[in-house]
Amino acid sequence: MDVVATAGHVDHGKSTLVRALTGMEPDRLEEERRRGLTIELGYAWTTLPSGRRLAFVDVPGHERFLGTMLAGVGPVPAVMFVVAADEGWMPQSEEHLVALEALGVRHCLLAVTRADLADPAPAIEQARTRMAAAGLGGAGLDAGGAAGLDGAGLDGAGGVAGPGRVEAVGVSGRTGQGLGELREALERLVAGLPAPDPGAPVRLWIDRVFTVTGSGTVVTGTLAGGTISVGDELALGGEPVRVRALESLKEPLASVTGLARVAVNLKGRGLPERGGALVTPGRWTFTDLVDVRISPVGALVGPGRGQGERHLPRRLTAHIGSAAVACEVRPLGGHVVRLRLAVPLPLHLGDVLLLRDPGRDRAEVRVLAGASVLDVRPPELGRRGAARARAARLESATPDATSVLRTHRLLRAADLIAMAGATGGHPVCGDWYADPEHWARLARRLAEVARRYAVEHPLEPGMPVEAARHELGLPDRRLVVALVRPPLTVAEGRVLAEPSGRTSGLPVPVARAVARLRAELSAHPYQAPETSRLAQLGLGTRELAAAVRAGSLLRVTEGVVLLPGADSGAAELLRRLPQPFTVSQARRALDTSRRVAVPLLEHLDRSGITERVDEIHRRCR
């Protein structure tokens, strides 16, 4: 299915044209039919000559209903712009065109109505000139013409435009003149639209709400992409809802894929309102604060208005999809502004908001600018000059995962998807993604802080991972481990670095104290000094622990340390004794005291070098 919205000045025949194309009545309200004036959004559909099904969203053209018009056009990718041949370009034609320009709509077909009452050529030329200035063109024509035409412009009743020009058709909804040509032009228009992604996250902007007896709440909208199926759980205003049933063009379906008009029967909450959105849970960021890049249109464009954002009123209405939300504007610098929305909206980077001044004189164009979303979770701007610096970073930013990582540096996959719609690249650790430059800086900083920690804490084996996490301001310990690069290593929950000024893995003062102890033990290797003597040598508790970790000393038990290999030497001496032997025999053979002999023999037992025979005797294995 394809979906096209109408646009154009009031009473130029939009609804009449939709009625003639579809055979359906788009005006649903009795008041609309009585007054001949569209007030609410209307819906109708038809089958084109190729068999493609085309749905229309018919919008009101009166200036009082601009918000309703935007609700209909917002989610739709293409527009049939209607201008009357006998009146030509009118004020509301201009306002609708400016709105399309601000929303970034580029796929457009011009239908000049009442061709039975006046020559459509002047109106076509006038409208094409305005549309070209606004950047609107016909989908598919820029690719060389979907219908195989040579692109030569036709006059009189209209026809196919050249590349970059809006295709125009002169038509009469009353007599049927040009309807065949209009259907062919609509074929070319929708054939050139970009293909929606059926796997995209759902965001269905609600444009109509009603209740059905026995079924409950039904909402309708234009599904731009993604897929909705019966039984799906979606989110609406932060609350879970379940899809009870689906219809598209009055046909019950088990699943609907965008692009499509869809009616969704919901279960799970009270009556929603137009402007709400059914979304895939966890795939969008609900936010009331966004940084955007302004594209001035309408009244903000003109001589001396090169910095249009400076002329934005402080309070505006922001439109996206069918939503209309009051917002406060804070200029940051250049074309970048910050919007504070009165109600959180589900947004991605790259979404386009339309900014409108509802308080402007109706004689003026009230659509002021388009606003492309650059960040849905902008940082606070507390310090002096922060706003200007922020604007400078965002002025050339692109609305994608790379850009958002450059701003936020580290994000989990779920947050990145909810902000940018996709992750891009590869995670640095688990489900964490990082800006490459920031990640490289973190690796360098980790090396620096680990070396500094080793110097400042020479008796510790390394920097605790948790201390490194805190020092680098990281949200997850796993990120510290992922940042380790040689010569750094990780062992037993610590980041190890070898600082300058070490000898044999020990700080110089500790290494000297160990050397003095080694000299004292050289003649009597098993006469372990008392704790007081160790302290005199400069070997306190922390120094001893460092020496033992470095393999420079052997700890037999608390307060008893010997040189490395003393246990192996003791085993050789004990094997010379008659087997089995007693503690006293071992003490004499080792030339030591009972204070040392007993824990040393227990150490040899644990090592499997000796074993007990009974309560008194041991033997070597």
Legacy VTK file of the C-alpha trace (Angstrom):
# vtk DataFile Version 3.0
C-alpha trace
ASCII
DATASET POLYDATA
POINTS 621 float
0.000 0.000 0.000
1.017 3.615 -0.555
-0.232 6.675 1.305
-0.475 10.241 -0.002
-1.755 13.320 1.833
-3.457 16.310 0.280
-2.408 19.925 0.789
-3.567 23.288 -0.487
-5.752 26.342 0.079
-9.264 26.033 1.464
-12.007 25.427 -1.136
-9.592 24.517 -3.926
-11.209 21.120 -4.278
-9.008 18.692 -2.327
-11.905 16.648 -0.991
-13.744 16.802 -4.327
-10.671 15.434 -6.068
-10.216 12.605 -3.546
-13.915 11.783 -3.909
-13.572 11.652 -7.703
-10.463 9.442 -7.535
-11.757 6.970 -4.964
-15.563 7.067 -5.135
-15.483 7.473 -1.337
-16.576 10.398 0.838
-13.539 11.716 2.779
-15.606 14.198 4.828
-16.849 12.141 7.779
-18.704 14.877 9.713
-22.216 16.077 8.880
-21.050 19.646 9.448
-18.306 19.170 6.844
-20.757 17.950 4.218
-23.268 20.685 5.067
-20.724 23.519 4.896
-18.584 22.038 2.119
-15.580 22.649 4.371
-13.139 19.994 5.604
-12.642 20.324 9.351
-11.215 16.947 10.335
-8.857 14.540 8.618
-10.554 12.395 5.994
-9.529 8.980 4.703
-10.243 7.261 1.391
-8.520 4.805 -0.905
-8.468 3.431 -4.401
-6.691 0.955 -6.637
-4.439 2.450 -9.304
-4.306 1.067 -12.860
-1.230 -1.028 -11.999
-3.064 -2.689 -9.129
-1.277 -0.714 -6.399
-3.530 0.322 -3.554
-3.337 4.007 -2.708
-4.758 5.601 0.435
-5.369 9.340 0.810
-5.245 11.424 3.973
-7.390 14.442 3.131
-6.506 17.503 5.212
-8.409 20.759 5.891
-7.211 23.810 4.018
-8.623 26.539 6.271
-6.086 28.544 8.254
-7.876 27.752 11.522
-7.113 24.060 11.055
-3.392 24.198 10.267
-2.653 21.976 13.283
-5.037 19.331 11.934
-3.437 19.586 8.506
0.000 18.998 10.038
-1.319 15.959 11.927
-2.361 14.431 8.616
0.723 15.326 6.599
3.327 14.669 9.313
3.643 10.858 9.009
3.044 10.694 5.229
5.970 10.577 2.741
4.259 12.144 -0.287
1.754 14.906 -0.987
-0.750 15.755 -3.715
-0.733 19.557 -3.662
-3.968 21.066 -4.926
-4.286 24.541 -6.489
-7.410 25.875 -8.249
-6.910 27.032 -11.854
-9.360 29.923 -11.441
-7.724 31.314 -8.252
-4.092 30.282 -8.472
-1.660 30.528 -5.577
-3.357 31.655 -2.334
-2.248 32.429 1.249
-2.994 28.968 2.580
-1.221 27.462 -0.424
1.863 29.301 0.795
1.466 28.192 4.401
0.980 24.555 3.434
4.001 24.731 1.147
6.144 26.252 3.906
4.980 23.478 6.243
6.018 20.813 3.712
9.386 22.522 3.290
9.938 22.583 7.052
8.969 18.916 7.399
11.392 17.938 4.670
8.708 16.518 2.349
10.275 16.249 -1.110
7.864 13.941 -2.966
5.036 15.958 -4.396
2.533 15.996 -7.246
0.715 19.169 -8.306
-2.972 18.829 -9.181
-4.497 22.006 -10.614
-8.254 21.689 -10.195
-11.173 23.404 -11.909
-9.432 23.006 -15.261
-12.942 23.144 -16.754
-13.319 26.731 -15.502
-9.927 28.241 -16.369
-6.719 27.501 -18.218
-4.520 25.607 -15.684
-1.222 26.649 -17.314
-0.733 29.972 -15.399
-1.530 28.284 -12.063
0.843 25.422 -12.900
3.694 27.771 -13.697
3.063 29.897 -10.611
2.874 26.870 -8.310
5.903 25.180 -9.855
7.977 28.303 -9.308
7.084 28.386 -5.609
7.581 24.636 -5.178
10.966 24.695 -6.877
12.075 27.442 -4.484
10.964 25.229 -1.577
12.876 22.212 -2.921
9.850 20.038 -3.710
9.976 17.655 -6.634
8.337 14.558 -8.065
9.457 11.209 -6.677
11.031 9.022 -9.315
11.540 11.823 -11.829
15.006 12.640 -10.585
15.922 9.036 -11.355
15.153 9.529 -14.998
11.378 9.143 -15.092
9.653 6.015 -13.864
7.290 6.001 -16.842
10.068 6.023 -19.423
9.275 9.562 -20.556
11.947 11.873 -21.801
11.307 14.478 -19.095
10.111 17.193 -21.441
7.689 19.550 -19.677
4.129 19.584 -20.983
1.917 22.618 -20.989
-1.811 23.326 -20.991
-3.397 20.453 -19.100
-0.139 19.749 -17.330
2.014 16.656 -17.573
5.361 15.197 -16.654
7.932 17.667 -15.442
11.603 17.698 -16.230
14.115 16.490 -13.637
13.837 18.469 -10.391
10.413 19.908 -11.271
7.091 18.965 -9.760
4.908 16.917 -12.068
1.645 18.776 -12.705
-1.751 17.678 -13.981
-4.718 19.868 -14.874
-7.905 18.191 -13.660
-11.579 18.720 -12.873
-13.184 16.771 -10.076
-16.611 17.859 -11.367
-16.294 16.745 -14.995
-13.616 14.060 -14.667
-11.236 15.902 -16.981
-7.618 14.763 -16.453
-8.441 12.066 -13.861
-6.789 9.365 -15.979
-3.621 11.414 -16.299
-3.718 12.149 -12.569
-3.900 8.444 -11.719
-0.892 7.788 -13.962
0.993 10.635 -12.289
0.139 9.207 -8.872
1.563 5.867 -10.063
4.834 7.555 -10.901
4.850 9.475 -7.631
4.448 6.452 -5.350
6.708 4.244 -7.485
9.592 6.583 -6.698
9.109 6.610 -2.934
11.860 4.990 -0.831
10.942 1.490 0.324
10.021 1.366 4.033
11.927 -0.999 6.326
9.585 -3.763 7.598
11.987 -4.459 10.451
12.131 -0.854 11.664
10.842 -0.021 15.150
7.178 0.944 15.114
6.069 4.503 15.757
2.447 4.942 14.773
1.311 8.536 15.318
-2.356 8.483 16.266
-4.562 10.753 14.159
-7.978 9.399 15.155
-9.398 7.713 18.269
-12.807 6.110 18.732
-14.485 3.244 20.560
-16.311 0.253 19.114
-18.976 -1.488 21.158
-17.716 -4.882 22.201
-14.148 -4.164 21.058
-13.068 -1.063 22.953
-10.498 1.516 21.905
-9.462 1.847 18.275
-6.753 4.204 17.038
-5.776 4.954 13.466
-2.655 6.321 11.861
-0.193 6.061 9.006
2.384 3.338 9.652
5.535 4.693 8.028
7.705 1.621 8.651
8.003 -1.507 10.722
5.402 -4.193 11.296
2.470 -4.474 13.702
0.914 -7.879 14.387
-2.058 -9.022 16.430
-0.826 -9.883 19.921
2.111 -7.446 19.844
2.843 -5.499 22.989
3.514 -1.841 22.212
3.948 1.221 24.397
1.618 4.215 24.494
2.561 7.131 26.707
4.959 4.888 28.608
2.256 2.315 29.352
2.109 -1.170 27.793
-0.795 -1.921 25.458
-1.617 -5.051 23.491
-2.824 -5.223 19.900
-6.183 -7.009 20.004
-7.039 -6.668 16.294
-5.878 -4.893 13.135
-7.538 -3.454 10.054
-6.165 -1.762 6.994
-8.569 -0.186 4.506
-11.466 -1.900 6.332
-9.887 -5.350 5.926
-9.081 -7.416 9.060
-5.447 -8.513 9.035
-3.132 -10.508 11.285
-0.161 -8.256 10.475
0.425 -4.897 8.776
3.735 -3.615 7.392
4.409 0.021 6.579
3.709 1.975 4.506
0.013 1.615 5.347
-3.081 3.172 6.835
-3.924 1.066 9.837
-6.603 0.834 12.540
-5.453 -0.802 15.778
-7.826 -2.213 18.389
-6.024 -1.805 21.726
-6.268 -3.523 25.050
-4.659 -2.167 28.176
-5.519 1.454 28.939
-8.050 4.260 28.743
-8.881 6.387 25.725
-5.735 7.911 24.174
-5.643 11.180 22.247
-4.533 12.353 18.837
-0.834 13.104 18.965
0.063 10.058 21.000
2.224 7.368 19.459
2.205 3.590 19.562
5.858 2.548 19.671
8.030 -0.533 19.948
9.072 -0.689 23.623
12.676 0.281 24.290
13.371 1.407 20.724
12.668 5.128 21.136
13.799 7.794 23.580
10.955 9.583 25.319
12.360 13.035 25.906
11.248 16.552 26.706
14.640 18.144 25.956
16.297 18.101 22.524
19.075 19.928 20.726
18.163 20.656 17.110
19.529 22.312 13.989
17.154 24.945 12.636
16.289 25.299 8.952
14.422 28.626 8.745
11.494 28.842 6.327
8.687 31.262 5.638
8.865 34.459 7.665
12.401 33.749 8.920
13.858 33.668 5.425
14.647 36.915 3.712
17.052 39.883 3.690
18.978 40.131 6.939
17.537 36.833 8.201
20.583 34.646 7.663
20.587 33.712 11.343
16.915 32.811 11.480
17.122 31.042 14.835
17.868 34.382 16.525
14.441 35.573 15.461
12.541 32.581 16.810
10.048 33.517 19.518
10.800 32.069 22.929
7.616 29.988 22.959
6.444 27.963 19.971
4.502 24.829 19.086
6.491 21.846 17.852
4.814 19.405 15.466
5.915 15.894 14.580
3.688 13.172 13.225
0.260 13.982 14.594
1.674 15.516 17.802
1.567 19.226 18.606
3.476 20.198 21.767
4.254 23.591 23.273
7.971 24.238 23.641
10.462 26.808 24.921
13.334 27.826 22.672
16.893 28.469 23.873
19.358 29.587 21.166
22.784 27.997 21.649
24.589 29.578 18.711
24.632 29.391 14.933
21.681 27.322 13.744
21.573 25.179 16.884
18.878 25.655 19.523
17.611 23.700 22.518
13.903 22.917 22.783
12.191 22.097 26.061
8.959 20.290 25.234
5.884 20.493 27.445
5.263 16.750 26.917
7.883 14.022 26.300
7.854 12.622 22.761
9.334 9.373 21.364
12.185 10.586 19.165
15.277 9.465 17.273
18.191 11.474 15.978
17.308 12.832 12.550
13.612 13.325 13.300
12.312 16.611 11.947
10.101 18.855 14.053
8.106 21.692 12.564
8.128 24.896 14.619
5.024 27.048 14.417
4.003 30.269 16.113
0.304 29.844 16.942
0.123 33.464 18.113
1.118 35.098 14.838
-1.360 37.144 12.809
-3.334 34.801 10.557
-2.449 36.965 7.605
1.168 35.888 8.090
2.734 32.499 7.567
2.942 30.939 11.002
5.286 28.063 10.144
8.749 29.327 11.022
11.291 26.536 10.750
12.133 22.886 10.495
14.200 21.475 13.337
16.367 18.385 12.770
16.990 16.505 16.011
20.700 16.180 16.832
20.528 14.907 20.421
17.659 13.458 22.432
19.593 13.412 25.729
21.545 16.666 25.684
23.934 17.453 28.545
23.413 20.265 31.021
24.930 23.622 30.146
26.124 24.950 33.469
29.436 26.689 32.951
30.053 29.928 31.106
30.474 29.447 27.366
29.039 25.919 27.429
26.141 26.808 25.124
28.414 28.272 22.457
30.812 25.314 22.666
27.902 22.909 22.404
26.590 24.692 19.301
30.010 24.553 17.666
30.178 20.773 18.180
26.679 20.220 16.815
26.731 22.662 13.910
28.118 20.040 11.524
26.934 16.948 13.412
25.188 14.144 11.558
22.120 12.466 13.103
23.545 8.958 13.501
25.164 6.626 16.022
28.648 7.977 15.284
27.559 11.501 16.132
25.726 10.571 19.317
28.736 8.585 20.539
30.946 11.585 19.874
28.720 13.547 22.256
27.951 10.909 24.893
31.233 8.972 24.532
29.995 5.721 26.086
26.557 4.163 25.638
25.012 0.756 26.082
23.489 -0.818 22.978
19.927 -0.356 24.240
20.454 3.374 24.827
22.197 3.847 21.496
19.362 2.112 19.642
16.742 4.135 21.509
18.547 7.355 20.595
19.811 6.732 17.065
17.702 3.797 15.894
20.787 1.614 15.347
24.175 0.891 16.919
26.658 0.945 14.067
30.209 -0.371 14.470
31.192 -2.914 17.099
30.967 -2.865 20.900
34.178 -2.280 22.849
33.060 -4.529 25.690
29.874 -6.532 26.211
27.053 -4.268 25.066
29.055 -1.043 25.498
29.812 1.200 22.517
32.361 3.997 22.589
33.493 6.922 20.530
36.834 5.713 19.044
38.767 8.859 19.955
37.428 8.845 23.512
38.228 5.139 23.866
41.821 5.718 22.753
42.157 8.584 25.252
40.844 6.334 28.028
43.460 3.682 27.215
46.235 6.263 27.466
44.833 7.625 30.714
44.605 4.147 32.227
48.294 3.569 31.526
49.123 6.898 33.184
47.003 6.383 36.302
48.214 2.775 36.723
51.868 3.882 36.602
51.196 6.747 38.999
49.413 4.407 41.386
52.372 2.005 41.318
54.732 4.839 42.261
52.453 6.199 44.990
51.646 2.720 46.383
54.906 0.821 45.854
54.027 -1.977 48.255
50.770 -2.897 46.513
50.831 -5.350 43.619
48.816 -3.037 41.342
45.893 -0.652 41.080
42.523 -2.157 42.039
40.198 -2.327 39.033
37.514 -0.493 41.025
39.944 2.347 41.808
40.818 2.602 38.106
37.113 2.650 37.206
36.543 5.515 39.630
39.614 7.413 38.419
38.493 7.209 34.778
34.836 7.909 35.564
33.662 4.691 33.910
30.249 3.148 34.600
31.327 -0.508 34.433
34.366 -2.425 35.781
34.460 -4.495 32.590
35.413 -1.393 30.641
38.616 -1.057 32.680
39.657 -4.601 31.822
38.848 -3.993 28.136
41.124 -0.938 28.141
44.212 -2.813 29.359
47.011 -2.846 26.771
50.614 -4.102 27.125
52.691 -3.432 29.135
49.691 -3.279 31.509
48.222 -6.576 32.701
45.289 -7.592 34.887
45.578 -10.154 37.674
43.476 -10.864 40.752
41.342 -7.754 40.303
44.271 -5.364 39.872
45.838 -3.489 36.971
49.572 -4.150 37.084
52.181 -1.691 35.869
55.950 -1.661 36.390
57.032 1.892 37.292
60.540 3.224 36.864
62.868 3.012 39.887
62.211 -0.667 40.747
64.743 -3.445 41.218
63.638 -7.072 40.772
60.015 -5.979 40.943
60.485 -4.239 44.343
60.818 -0.585 45.331
64.478 0.262 45.868
64.228 0.691 49.706
62.508 -2.704 50.064
65.019 -4.390 47.771
67.881 -3.001 49.909
66.245 -4.241 53.137
65.826 -7.709 51.616
69.492 -7.686 50.617
70.494 -6.919 54.221
68.319 -9.778 55.477
69.798 -12.090 52.862
73.285 -11.253 54.190
72.247 -12.047 57.759
70.716 -15.389 56.750
73.573 -16.472 54.507
75.502 -18.171 57.343
72.466 -19.497 59.254
69.602 -19.710 56.722
67.049 -21.066 59.265
67.600 -18.583 62.082
64.708 -16.325 61.077
64.944 -12.912 62.759
62.339 -11.711 65.217
59.727 -9.133 64.158
61.649 -6.374 65.917
64.784 -7.146 63.937
62.831 -7.219 60.691
61.467 -3.752 61.519
65.048 -2.537 62.175
65.991 -3.764 58.714
63.066 -1.792 57.210
60.775 -4.750 56.643
57.419 -3.939 58.201
54.193 -5.757 57.449
53.574 -4.069 54.076
57.195 -4.341 52.975
57.280 -8.043 53.859
54.058 -8.626 51.918
55.536 -6.901 48.874
58.752 -8.924 49.107
56.822 -12.198 49.447
54.626 -11.311 46.414
57.764 -10.527 44.432
59.271 -13.920 45.370
62.156 -12.299 47.246
61.214 -13.896 50.598
59.430 -17.044 51.733
56.731 -16.560 54.372
56.547 -19.697 56.532
54.005 -18.272 58.937
53.146 -14.916 60.461
56.424 -13.436 61.799
58.646 -16.113 60.257
60.264 -15.377 56.888
63.169 -17.096 55.199
64.946 -16.817 51.893
63.369 -18.317 48.765
64.277 -22.026 48.451
64.760 -22.483 52.172
62.054 -25.162 52.206
63.832 -27.201 49.511
67.145 -26.883 51.375
65.490 -27.993 54.585
64.115 -31.103 52.840
67.643 -32.111 51.745
68.972 -31.808 55.300
66.041 -33.736 56.789
66.471 -36.633 54.342
69.920 -37.242 55.883
68.342 -37.931 59.256
67.325 -41.420 60.377
63.676 -41.811 59.374
61.326 -41.074 61.065
62.548 -38.075 63.033
61.273 -35.758 65.785
60.930 -31.988 65.909
63.996 -31.806 68.174
66.083 -33.783 65.698
64.912 -31.543 62.862
65.623 -28.395 64.906
69.227 -29.475 65.524
69.756 -30.504 61.920
68.525 -27.122 60.701
70.361 -25.145 63.373
67.272 -23.199 64.346
64.814 -22.619 67.154
61.534 -24.367 67.887
59.779 -21.035 66.928
61.003 -21.625 63.365
61.197 -25.421 63.208
57.563 -26.176 64.031
55.923 -23.888 61.396
58.595 -24.877 58.861
57.788 -28.589 59.317
54.067 -27.819 59.002
54.845 -25.943 55.796
56.751 -29.001 54.503
53.777 -31.200 55.442
51.417 -28.990 53.410
53.878 -29.056 50.514
53.955 -32.879 50.516
57.679 -32.998 51.284
57.195 -34.557 54.722
54.397 -36.457 56.389
53.448 -37.382 59.966
53.976 -40.931 61.169
52.427 -40.370 64.597
52.012 -37.545 67.093
55.788 -37.215 67.530
57.476 -38.450 64.384
57.640 -37.366 60.714
59.433 -38.766 57.726
60.441 -37.446 54.310
58.508 -38.736 51.355
LINES 1 622
621 0 1 2 3 4 5 6 7 8 9 10 11 12 13 14 15 16 17 18 19 20 21 22 23 24 25 26 27 28 29 30 31 32 33 34 35 36 37 38 39 40 41 42 43 44 45 46 47 48 49 50 51 52 53 54 55 56 57 58 59 60 61 62 63 64 65 66 67 68 69 70 71 72 73 74 75 76 77 78 79 80 81 82 83 84 85 86 87 88 89 90 91 92 93 94 95 96 97 98 99 100 101 102 103 104 105 106 107 108 109 110 111 112 113 114 115 116 117 118 119 120 121 122 123 124 125 126 127 128 129 130 131 132 133 134 135 136 137 138 139 140 141 142 143 144 145 146 147 148 149 150 151 152 153 154 155 156 157 158 159 160 161 162 163 164 165 166 167 168 169 170 171 172 173 174 175 176 177 178 179 180 181 182 183 184 185 186 187 188 189 190 191 192 193 194 195 196 197 198 199 200 201 202 203 204 205 206 207 208 209 210 211 212 213 214 215 216 217 218 219 220 221 222 223 224 225 226 227 228 229 230 231 232 233 234 235 236 237 238 239 240 241 242 243 244 245 246 247 248 249 250 251 252 253 254 255 256 257 258 259 260 261 262 263 264 265 266 267 268 269 270 271 272 273 274 275 276 277 278 279 280 281 282 283 284 285 286 287 288 289 290 291 292 293 294 295 296 297 298 299 300 301 302 303 304 305 306 307 308 309 310 311 312 313 314 315 316 317 318 319 320 321 322 323 324 325 326 327 328 329 330 331 332 333 334 335 336 337 338 339 340 341 342 343 344 345 346 347 348 349 350 351 352 353 354 355 356 357 358 359 360 361 362 363 364 365 366 367 368 369 370 371 372 373 374 375 376 377 378 379 380 381 382 383 384 385 386 387 388 389 390 391 392 393 394 395 396 397 398 399 400 401 402 403 404 405 406 407 408 409 410 411 412 413 414 415 416 417 418 419 420 421 422 423 424 425 426 427 428 429 430 431 432 433 434 435 436 437 438 439 440 441 442 443 444 445 446 447 448 449 450 451 452 453 454 455 456 457 458 459 460 461 462 463 464 465 466 467 468 469 470 471 472 473 474 475 476 477 478 479 480 481 482 483 484 485 486 487 488 489 490 491 492 493 494 495 496 497 498 499 500 501 502 503 504 505 506 507 508 509 510 511 512 513 514 515 516 517 518 519 520 521 522 523 524 525 526 527 528 529 530 531 532 533 534 535 536 537 538 539 540 541 542 543 544 545 546 547 548 549 550 551 552 553 554 555 556 557 558 559 560 561 562 563 564 565 566 567 568 569 570 571 572 573 574 575 576 577 578 579 580 581 582 583 584 585 586 587 588 589 590 591 592 593 594 595 596 597 598 599 600 601 602 603 604 605 606 607 608 609 610 611 612 613 614 615 616 617 618 619 620
